[in-house]
């Protein structure tokens, strides 16, 4: 294997990203591992990006592609807010991302989840996978770790969850994906958006639940050998 070739590969967020609606708002969550080929380039990256005061986006796929789409949409939404004199709705933000993703689908390798709250429709989650399709969903999962979670969400998600239940579900789901998916790892970040504003939470790796055959966190290789 040519390791030098892998180190020069584009930064890719082989990722687990999640958006969940609850009774009163939305919870977004993501892991923090960014990889370059076989190499972990950043183990504590922030994959949940602010677009406006009330709308955030979870990014997966190519880090460069997802960042440039987020930057463009943030700029357009800022202009939109100035013209209207009020914050943009979640649907407007999601449609702008859909437009950019679809019109550039041959060049972009990124899947995004848009979540937020507005006074017209409350908490909303939109999935925009590769290709630029726009799907409104009560919950959305994306990234390489999502393939391990579809059955779990079918069983665990329920209508009318509280804020705490929704956040616990997101943290549990991301930790499950981290346990199974080699491209997901690091810490878990969550963003809660509702009528009261935005709350960001951080869950370090040593505070996450361990699953089947996972090892306890160690400070050094000597701890494991001893």
N, C-alpha and C positions, 0 to 999 in steps of 0.2 A: 504494500500500500504506500502511495506517495503522500506522506504527511504534509509536505510543503504545499501541495496542491489543495489539500483540505483546509489548511490555514489561510489560504488566499480566497476561499469561497466566500460568497456574500453572507452577511450576518442574517441568520434565519431564526425566527422565534417559533421553533417547534414548541408548541404552546398548549396551554389549557386556558380558555377564556369562557366566562359564563355570565349571562344576564338573566335575572329572575324578577318577575313582578310579584308584589305582595299587596296586601290591603292598605294602600296609602302611598305607595312609591315603588322604587326598584332597587335592587342590589346588584352591583357588578363585581366580578371577582376574576383574578388571574394569578398564575404563578409568576416566576421572575427569571426564568432561565433563557438566555439568548446564546445560541450556538453558532459556530463557524465551522462547518464540516463536522469533524469529530471532536472539536475543541469547544469548551464552554467559554465563550467570550465575556459574558457578564452574568453573574449568578444572582444579582439583585436589581435587575432592570424593572422599570415601571411601565407596564403595558396598558395602563388605564389612563387615557389622555383627556384633558379637559377641552371641550369645544366652546361651550358658553358657560354661564353661571349655573345653568340647570340641565346641561346635556354633556355626557361623557361618552367616549368610545373605547372599546377594548380592541387591541390590535393583535393580529396573528399573521404568520407567513413571513415574507421578506420585511425586515425591519425598516429598510430604506423606503420601500414602497408604501408601507403603512404610515410612516412618518410624514412623507410628502403629501399623501392624501389628507391626513389630519391637518397639516399646516394650511393647505389650500382651503379646506372646508372652514377652518377657524377664521380665516381671512374673509371669506364670503359671508359667513354668518355675522361677523362684526359689522360689515357694510349693511347687511339686511337689518340688523338691530338699530343702527343709526337711522336708516330710512323709515322704519316703522315706529321707532320710539319705544319699543318694548322687546323683551327677549324673544328669540325665535322659538318655535315649537319643536318638539322632538321629531315630529314627522318631517318638517322642513329640513332639519339637519340630516336625517336618514336619507331623504330623497337627494340631497346634494351629494352625499357619499355614493349613493346608487348611481347617479349621473356620471360622476368621475370614474367609478369602477367599471361601469358598463362601456363607456366610450373609449376606455383604455384597456379593455379586458385582454388584449393580445400582449400587453407589456407589463401588466401588474400581476403580482403574485401575493395577494393579501386577502384575508377574510376578516371582516369587522363585525362587531356587535355594538349597536348604538342604544344607549339607555338614558332616560331622563324623565323629568316631570314638568308638566306645564299646566296652566290653569284651565285649559280647554278640555284636555283628555286625561289628565292625571299622569300616573306612571305608565310609560310605554317602553317596550323592548322591540328592536328591529334587528334582524340578522341580515347581513350583506355578505354572502359567501363569494368564493372565486367566480368571476364572470359578471357580477354586478346585479344579481337578482335581489329584490327587496322583499323580505318576509316579516310580517308582524306576527310575533309569537308571545305567549305568556312566559316562556322561558326559551333561551337560546344558548347553545354550547358550540364552541369552535376550537380549531387548532388540532394538533396531532393527538392530544389526550382525550379529545371528545369521543373518539370511537369506543372508549372504555366506559362511557358514562350514559349512553342513550337509555339502556335498560334501567339503570339506577334512577334516572330522572323520571322515567315513566312510572316507576313505583313510588318514588319519594316526593315528587312535587304534588301539591294540592292547592286548590283554589282557596283564597282568603287567608293565606298565612300572615302571621304577624311579622314585624320587622326583624325581631330576634330569630324567629324560626327560619326566615328566608336567608339571613346571613349565616346561620349555623349550617344550613343546607349547602350554601355556596362553598364555605370553608371545607366541609366534609367532602364535597365532590372534587374540589381541586386537590385535596390531599390524597384521595383515591387515585386520581389520574397521575399524580406525582409518583405514587407507589408502582404503577404499572407501565408508565410511558417514560422511556429513557430520555426523551427530548424535553420533558417537563420537570421542573425542580425548583429549588431555592425556597423563597418565602411566599406567603400568600398575602395579596393586597385586596382589600374590598373598598368599594365606594357605595354609600347609601344616599339616595337622592329622593327627597319628598318635599312637601309644601313648606317645611321648616328650613330647608337648605340642604347642604351636602356634608356628609361625615365620612372621613377616610379612616380606615383601620388597617393595622399591620399585624401579621401573625408570623413570627420567626419560625424557621424550620424545626427547631427543637421543641416548639410548643404544639406542633401538629400531631394528630393521632397517628400511630403506626399501624400498618395493616399486615397481612399475611407475609411472614418471613422477612419483614423489614428489620434492619439493624438499628439499635439505639444510636443517636448521634455521638461521635467520638471526637476528642480534641486532637488525637494523633494516631498514626498507625500503630505505635507501640502499645496504646491502650487496648487495641483489638488483639494484638499478639499475646499480651499478658493475660 
